[in-house]
Amino acid sequence: MNIGLLLIAFIGGAVGIISTLYLLVSLPAVIVWKIYRKIHLGISITN
């Protein structure tokens, strides 16, 4: 195979894995943060 094609495939796969890991970590963190604010500060969850 062409080295350029392999490089593009590797970079694309790495970007996909990194974005998936970011979403996997950030979504629960935001939900927990909003629940914490609701309990301790009385701020609406939708704000």
C-alpha positions in Angstrom: 0.0 0.0 0.0 0.9 3.6 -0.4 2.6 5.1 2.7 0.6 8.3 2.3 -2.7 6.4 2.4 -1.6 4.5 5.5 -0.6 7.8 7.2 -3.9 9.4 6.4 -5.8 6.3 7.7 -3.7 6.3 10.9 -4.3 10.0 11.5 -8.0 9.7 10.9 -8.3 6.7 13.2 -6.4 8.5 15.9 -8.6 11.6 15.7 -11.7 9.4 15.9 -10.4 7.6 19.0 -9.4 10.9 20.7 -12.8 12.6 20.0 -14.6 9.5 21.3 -12.6 9.4 24.5 -13.2 13.2 25.0 -17.0 12.7 24.7 -16.9 9.6 26.9 -15.2 11.6 29.7 -16.8 15.1 29.3 -20.5 14.2 29.1 -20.7 12.4 32.5 -18.5 15.1 34.0 -20.9 17.8 32.9 -23.9 15.9 34.2 -22.2 15.3 37.6 -21.2 19.0 37.7 -24.8 20.2 37.0 -26.2 17.9 39.7 -23.6 19.1 42.2 -24.5 22.7 41.4 -28.2 21.9 41.8 -27.8 20.3 45.2 -25.3 22.7 46.7 -26.0 26.0 45.1 -29.6 25.6 44.0 -28.9 26.6 40.4 -31.2 25.2 37.7 -29.8 22.1 35.9 -30.8 23.7 32.5 -28.6 26.8 33.0 
